[in-house]
């Protein structure tokens, strides 16, 4: 994979990461200062794990 392809893939990973951040923010804003319910907590946990996977992919890409 050349540097241009890596850059495109890295950019794609960042966009997906930002989208997940937005989804997490949306869930938190739904709670409007009230404690999150279990469903919201589980969804945030899932989204956070997806973000971690994207970070791993980005790190792997940068180290290749």
Secondary structure, DSSP 8 states (H G I E B T S, - for coil): --HHHHHHHHHHHHHHHHHHHHHHHHHHHHHTTS---HHHHHHHHHHHHHHHHHHHHHHHHHT-
